[in-house]
Amino acid sequence: MTEPSIVIYHNARCSKSRSACELVAARGIAAEIIDYLRTPPDRDELRGLAHKLGMKPGELVRLGEPAFKENYAGKTLSDDQWLDALVAHPILIERPIVVRGKRAVIGRPPEKVLELLDAD
């Protein structure tokens, strides 16, 4: 059995995340689905995801979440501090994150996933 070519960091409660999963499935592509709230990525994994996305850790943060507003709003954090925040509060991780090889996209809107699926 071949390893899935796509990894999706998924939150089943998020319609955008569900739509991204459906787009990948509709293409017949095997995907590893990671429910990141149940199996949160660690600091190194988050750092790697940010690198693949071409983003800083603070750019992965969902600013509308209560955990952000209660703990981090108005604060200036370093990359390492943002990684710690994302590990402590995985609900803050933007979703879905879809990874293919050395590249990744945030599937918002879900059609962004097509950039990875259609790339060689």
Secondary structure as UniProt FT lines:
FT   STRAND          6..10
FT   TURN            12..13
FT   HELIX           15..26
FT   TURN            27..28
FT   STRAND          31..35
FT   TURN            36..38
FT   HELIX           43..53
FT   HELIX           57..60
FT   TURN            63..64
FT   HELIX           66..71
FT   TURN            72..74
FT   HELIX           79..88
FT   HELIX           90..92
FT   STRAND          97..100
FT   TURN            101..102
FT   STRAND          103..106
FT   HELIX           110..112
FT   HELIX           113..117
//
